[in-house]
Amino acid sequence: MKKIVLLATIAIALVSCNKVGKNQFLISGTATGIEDGKMVVLQKQDPTTGILIGLDSAKVKGGKFELKGKVTEPAFNVLQIGKKGSNVGFILESGEIKVVVNKDSINRTLISGTYNNDEFTSFKKNSEKIQKTLQKKQMEFQTKNMAAMNEAQKVKDTLVINRLMREYTEIQKESTTFFTEYASTHPKSFLSVLVVDGMFSMPKPEVEKIKKIYDGLDADLKNTKPGKSIKDKLAKINAPVPPPAPAPAPAPAPSAPPAPEQK
């Protein structure tokens, strides 16, 4: 009897812990210090216009809010917390997503609870470190080489100008390297498929690198909208170029007019 009671207790505990079913999301928000009645709006970006459009909303009550619904695949979405412009990005996906609002700095709001949102939080922290280091190097480079660049431009010394531009570009590449290395080493992260899709927007897309990283991604990621977008873009790039159309045949020469009759 005791065993039956124990098993029943465990079963109830497991059911109560599993608040979210398959293809469902639950956003559990803590908004300490934010007054009751403030709206939290779930938004997504319209792919055509780029404008944020509302999907659902909830009111803050007692420092809490909750949003739930269905989701078929991960997607980058936005929570507008309070006034317009107070937005924080996150990955909308199946599972319980926990949001702890920073009322003094909305963009410092913590989002966790699911794999991709935990990854996103870690990614942002590491990205901020990289950007700070990069900004410092850029400032040091400009301070060190500004006079030389100005002089080279004045006398039109293209050798010096090109050398300095190459050195500056190498510094900027550190940021790109961070993104591509992340995508290469995190084949299950939704961020990776977003990074790879974004690589097509670079001035000179490295198609071979894009394909290599894409091939290593998890199959589920390849079936998402950005994953399919990458596949389509690669297919267009690798599509054989059709042979040029044959030149039109020359028009037949006009026939000579009949000779006049001789009388």
C-alpha positions in Angstrom: 0.0 0.0 0.0 2.8 2.4 0.9 4.5 1.6 -2.4 1.3 2.5 -4.3 1.0 5.8 -2.4 4.6 6.6 -3.1 4.2 5.8 -6.8 1.1 7.9 -7.0 2.9 10.8 -5.3 5.8 10.6 -7.8 3.4 10.5 -10.7 1.5 13.6 -9.5 4.8 15.4 -9.0 6.0 14.5 -12.5 2.7 15.7 -14.0 2.8 19.0 -12.0 6.3 19.7 -13.1 5.6 19.0 -16.7 3.5 22.1 -17.4 4.1 22.2 -21.1 3.0 19.6 -23.7 4.6 18.8 -27.0 4.7 21.8 -29.4 3.6 24.1 -26.6 5.3 27.0 -24.9 4.8 28.7 -21.5 6.4 32.0 -20.8 6.6 32.5 -17.0 7.6 36.0 -16.2 8.8 37.7 -13.0 8.5 41.5 -13.1 9.4 42.7 -9.7 8.9 46.5 -9.4 6.7 46.8 -12.4 3.2 48.0 -11.6 0.1 46.0 -12.1 -1.7 46.4 -15.4 1.5 47.0 -17.5 1.2 45.1 -20.7 3.7 42.4 -21.9 3.3 41.9 -25.7 4.7 38.9 -27.6 5.8 40.0 -31.0 7.4 38.7 -34.2 8.9 40.5 -37.1 7.0 40.6 -40.3 9.3 39.0 -42.9 8.2 41.4 -45.7 8.0 44.8 -43.9 10.3 44.2 -41.0 7.7 45.7 -38.7 7.0 44.0 -35.3 3.5 42.6 -35.1 1.7 41.5 -31.9 0.9 37.8 -31.4 -0.4 37.8 -27.8 -0.3 39.8 -24.6 -0.6 39.6 -20.9 -0.9 42.0 -18.0 1.5 42.1 -15.1 -0.2 41.2 -11.8 1.5 40.9 -8.5 4.9 41.1 -10.2 4.1 38.1 -12.5 2.8 37.5 -16.0 2.2 34.4 -18.2 1.9 33.7 -21.9 1.3 30.4 -23.4 0.5 28.9 -26.8 1.5 26.5 -29.5 4.8 26.6 -31.5 5.9 24.2 -34.3 9.6 25.3 -34.6 12.0 27.7 -32.9 11.8 31.3 -34.0 13.4 34.6 -32.9 10.7 36.7 -31.2 10.4 39.8 -29.0 8.8 40.7 -25.7 7.7 44.3 -25.4 7.6 45.0 -21.7 5.6 48.1 -20.9 6.1 51.1 -23.2 6.8 50.8 -26.9 10.6 50.3 -27.6 11.2 48.4 -24.3 11.9 45.2 -26.1 14.0 42.1 -25.3 14.7 39.3 -27.9 14.5 35.6 -27.2 13.9 32.3 -28.8 10.3 31.1 -28.8 10.3 27.4 -28.7 8.6 24.4 -27.0 9.0 24.3 -23.2 8.8 26.6 -20.2 10.6 29.8 -20.8 11.5 31.8 -17.7 11.8 35.6 -17.9 13.2 37.8 -15.1 12.6 41.4 -16.0 15.2 44.0 -15.2 12.9 47.1 -14.7 15.9 49.5 -14.8 17.4 48.1 -18.0 14.9 46.0 -20.0 17.7 44.8 -22.4 19.3 43.2 -19.3 16.3 41.0 -18.8 17.3 37.4 -18.1 15.6 34.6 -20.2 16.3 31.0 -19.5 14.6 27.6 -19.1 15.0 26.1 -22.5 18.1 24.9 -24.4 18.1 27.7 -27.0 17.4 30.5 -24.6 20.1 29.3 -22.2 22.4 29.2 -25.3 21.3 32.7 -26.3 22.0 34.1 -22.8 25.5 32.6 -22.9 26.1 33.7 -26.5 25.2 37.4 -25.7 27.6 37.5 -22.7 30.5 36.1 -24.8 29.6 38.4 -27.7 29.7 41.4 -25.4 33.1 40.5 -24.2 34.3 40.1 -27.8 32.8 43.5 -28.8 34.5 45.3 -25.9 37.9 43.8 -26.8 37.3 44.6 -30.4 36.4 48.2 -29.7 39.5 48.6 -27.6 41.7 47.3 -30.4 40.0 49.5 -33.0 40.5 52.6 -30.8 44.2 51.7 -30.3 44.7 51.1 -34.0 43.1 54.4 -34.9 45.1 56.3 -32.4 48.3 54.7 -33.6 47.7 55.0 -37.3 45.5 58.1 -37.8 48.3 60.4 -38.7 49.8 57.9 -41.1 46.5 57.4 -42.8 45.9 61.2 -43.1 49.3 61.7 -44.6 48.9 58.8 -47.0 45.5 60.1 -48.2 47.0 63.6 -48.7 49.8 62.3 -50.9 47.7 59.5 -52.4 50.0 56.8 -51.2 47.9 53.8 -52.1 50.4 51.3 -50.8 50.2 52.7 -47.2 46.4 53.2 -47.5 45.8 49.6 -48.6 48.2 48.2 -45.9 46.4 50.0 -43.1 43.0 49.0 -44.5 44.0 45.3 -44.5 45.3 45.6 -40.9 42.0 47.2 -39.8 40.0 44.5 -41.6 41.9 41.8 -39.8 40.9 43.3 -36.5 37.2 43.3 -37.6 37.4 39.7 -38.7 37.7 38.7 -35.0 34.0 39.4 -34.6 33.1 37.3 -37.7 35.3 34.5 -36.5 33.4 34.4 -33.1 30.1 33.9 -34.9 31.3 31.3 -37.4 33.2 29.3 -34.7 30.0 29.3 -32.6 28.0 27.9 -35.5 30.6 25.2 -36.2 30.8 24.0 -32.6 27.1 24.2 -31.7 25.2 22.1 -34.3 22.0 21.8 -32.2 21.7 25.5 -31.4 19.0 27.6 -33.3 21.5 30.5 -33.2 23.8 28.5 -35.4 21.3 28.3 -38.2 20.6 32.1 -37.9 24.4 32.8 -38.1 24.8 30.6 -41.2 21.8 32.3 -42.9 23.3 35.7 -42.1 26.6 34.7 -43.7 25.1 35.2 -47.1 24.7 38.9 -46.3 28.5 39.4 -45.9 30.2 41.5 -48.6 32.0 38.4 -49.9 30.1 35.3 -48.8 32.4 32.3 -48.3 30.1 29.7 -49.9 32.3 26.7 -49.1 32.5 27.6 -45.5 28.7 28.2 -45.4 28.0 24.8 -46.9 30.5 23.0 -44.6 28.8 24.5 -41.4 25.3 23.9 -42.8 26.1 20.3 -43.6 27.1 19.8 -39.9 23.9 21.2 -38.5 21.3 19.0 -36.8 18.6 17.7 -39.1 15.9 19.5 -37.1 17.6 22.8 -37.7 17.8 22.2 -41.4 14.0 21.8 -41.4 13.4 25.2 -39.8 12.5 28.3 -42.0 16.1 29.7 -41.8 17.5 26.2 -42.5 15.3 25.9 -45.6 16.4 29.4 -46.6 20.0 28.3 -46.5 19.3 25.2 -48.6 17.5 27.3 -51.3 20.3 29.8 -51.4 23.0 27.2 -51.8 21.0 25.4 -54.5 20.7 28.7 -56.5 24.5 29.4 -56.2 25.4 25.8 -57.2 22.8 25.6 -60.0 24.4 25.0 -63.4 24.5 28.0 -65.7 22.4 27.3 -68.7 24.2 27.5 -72.1 23.7 30.7 -74.0 20.8 30.6 -76.4 21.8 30.0 -80.0 22.1 33.1 -82.2 19.0 33.6 -84.3 19.4 32.5 -87.9 20.1 35.3 -90.3 17.0 36.5 -92.2 16.9 35.3 -95.8 18.1 37.8 -98.4 15.3 39.6 -100.2 14.7 38.2 -103.6 15.8 40.3 -106.6 13.0 42.2 -108.4 11.9 40.7 -111.7 13.7 42.1 -114.7 11.6 44.5 -116.8 10.2 43.1 -120.0 12.0 44.1 -123.2 9.8 45.4 -125.9 
